[in-house]
Amino acid sequence: MSDINNTIALIGLSWGDEGKGKMTDYFAQKADIVVRYNGGSNAGHTINANGIKYKFKLIPSGAPLEKEVIIANGCVIDPKILLEEIENLKNLNKKVNLKLSSTAHVIFPFHKTLDGLEETSKGEYRAGTTKKGIGPTYSDKVARWGIRVFDLIHPDVLKPKLERLFKIRKELIRVYDPNWDADFESIYNEYKSYGEQLKSYVIDTAYYLNKAIDSGKKVVFEAAQGNLLGIDHGMYPFGTSSNANALGISAGTGIPPKKIKNMIGIIKAYTSRVGEGKFPTELTNRTAEKIREQGHEYGTVTGRPRRVGWIDLFNIKYGIMINGIDKIIITLLDALQGVNPVKICTTYELEGKNLESWPIQHEIIEKCVPIYKEFKGWDERTREEWSEIAREGYDALPDNLKIYIEAIQEELKTDAAMISIGPDRDETIVLDNVLF
C-alpha cells in the first residue's frame, strides 16, 4: 500500500452548494483523477473557467481540465443525463476521459414518477427533493432488486431484471395513481440503447482506483450535496438518500479509509439550503435578498431560489467532527459585500441553556434559538476589484473581512487552507498549500 500523500477529499459541511464544484476544479489542476462517490443528477456543480461556465449533474468537476473522471459505485446514474453531459463536453472540444462503475445503480423513468408521488404523500415530512428519482433508486438498491450499470450494458441480463422491477414499481405507483401506465418495451429499448452507448466507459472502478492510488496517482474525491443532507448524519428526513460526507467515500468507491489522506471541509461565508426542514439562521428580509442575488443562490439543477441565512458554525463544528476535517476552505466571501453587520452563529439555546453540540434531531432543532456574534461588514467592490485582490493575496482583503475570516477559524478551531472571493478558478487565495 502506498504511503504517498496523494489523496484529497472535498466535503461540503453545510446543506450543499458550498462551492465544491469550483474547488474541485481548482484541486484538479494538479490531480490525475477526480472521483464522484455519492448522489446522482440531483447534485449540480458549477465551474467558471476561461470564460466558459460548466454545469454538471453527474460528471465530476475535473472534466473541463480533461482529467480522468470516475463515477463510482456509490452514485445512481441517469444514463440519459450522463450521455447529454458527455455530448456537451465533446461539443466544447473537450476530451472525455470517463470511467463508470459497473456496480453503480441506474435510474429509470418510473423512479422519477414515484419520487414525485411519494414526496407529495409525505406532507410535512417531505424532503423537498428534485424529483430526479434518486431516493427510489437507492431504495431499490437497498431492497436488492435494483438494476446496475453492468445489467444495463448486457441486454440479456437487463430484460428479465427490468421486467421484474417494472412490475413491482408499477404496482406501487398505482397505489398513488391508479391510472398510471407505461410501456415496458419502450423503456427496455431506450435503456438498452443507453447501455450500448455507455459500454466503453464501464469498468470495475474499485479495482482501478486502488491500483491507481497505490501507484502514486493523485486523486480528488468530490462529494455531492453537503454533510447536513446525509442520510445517516444529516437532518433526517430532510435530506438526501446517500452519505454526503467523508464516511461515504469508502462505501461509495471501495477505497479503504487509510488511503484517504487529507480531509478538506468547504463552507461558505453564509449558509444556504434548498428543500424543506428547519433552518435556524435563515433570513427572510432584504438582507436575504441581497445575499441571494450577490451569491447567485439559485439551484444548478432546478433553478429554484435557495434559502439563505447567517453562517452556522454550530452545525459546521459537528461536521468537522464527523468528517475528521484537517483544513477548511471558505467560499463566497464576496457575496456578503455591502451587508452590515454580518453575523456568525456560535451555538443554539434550548430552554434557556446553551447546547454543547449540534442536536441532530430536527424535532429538537425546531425548538432552538441561534446565538450570534456580530461583526462589521465590508464595502462593495466590482468584479474586477475582487479579481485584483485575489491576485494580490490575503493582505489586500478589506480589514473587516479579514477579521471575519479569523473569527471563523478561531471559533471552529480549524485553519483555513484557502478562501474564494469569486466564481472563477483564479479568484482563489491560498493560505496554506494543501495541494499534492
FENHUGI-V650092 format. One line per field, one symbol per residue. phi: phi as a letter, one per 40 degrees, with the letter a starting at -180 (. if undefined). psi: psi as a letter, one per 40 degrees, with the letter a starting at -180 (. if undefined). burial: + if it has 16 or more other ideal C-beta (glycine too) atoms within 10 Angstrom, else -. A space follows every 50 residues. Layout:
# FENHUGI-V650092
phi = ???
psi = ???
burial = ???
This chain:
# FENHUGI-V650092
phi = .ccccbbbbbbcbbcggchcccccdcccdbccbbbcbagaccbcbbbbaf gbbbbbbbcccccccfccbbbccccbbcccccccccccccccgbcbbbbb ccbccbcbdcccdcdcccccccfccccgccfcgcddccccdccgbcbbcd cdcbdcccccccdccdccccccdcccbdccaaccccccccccccccccdc ccaccccccdccccchccbbcbcbgbdcccccbbccccabbbccbccccc ccbgccdccccbbbcbbbcabbabgchcbdbcbbbccccccccccfcbcc cbgccccbaccbccccdccccccgccabbbbfcccccgcacbbbcbabbb fgbcccacccccccdcccbcbbbbbccbccbcdcccccdccchdcccddc ccccccccccccfacccabbbiccdccbbcbacbcd
psi = hheigehhhhhhebfifefddddddddedeidhhhheiaaeehhhhhhhf ehhhhiddhieeddefihhhhadeihhhdddddddddddddefhhhgihh heeiihhiddddddddddddeebeeiefiefeedddddddddefeihidd ddegdddddddddddddddddddeddgdehiihddddddddddddddede ehigddddddddddeeihhhhhiiaideeiddfaghefaaeihfadeedd dedehideehdhhhhhiieaiiiiaiiigdeiifadddddddddefghhd ddehhiiiaihgedddddddddefhdiihhifddeehehhiiihhdiihh feihidihhdhdddddeihihiiiiiaiiiiiddddddddddaddeiidd dddddddddddefhihdiihfididefhhhdhhei.
burial = -----+++++++++++++++++++++++--+++++++++++++++++++- ---+-++++++++++-+++++++++++++-++--++-++----+---+++ +++++++++++++++++++------++++++++++++++++----+++++ +++-+--++-++--++--+---+------+-------+--++-++--+-- ++--++-+++-++---+++++++++++++++-++++-+++++++++++++ -++++---+++++++++++++++++++-+++++---++-+++-++-+-+- ++---+++++++++++++++-++-+++++++++++++-+--+++++++-- ----+--+++-+--+--+-+-+--+-++--+----++-++------++-+ +--++-++--++-+-++++++++++-+++-+--+-+
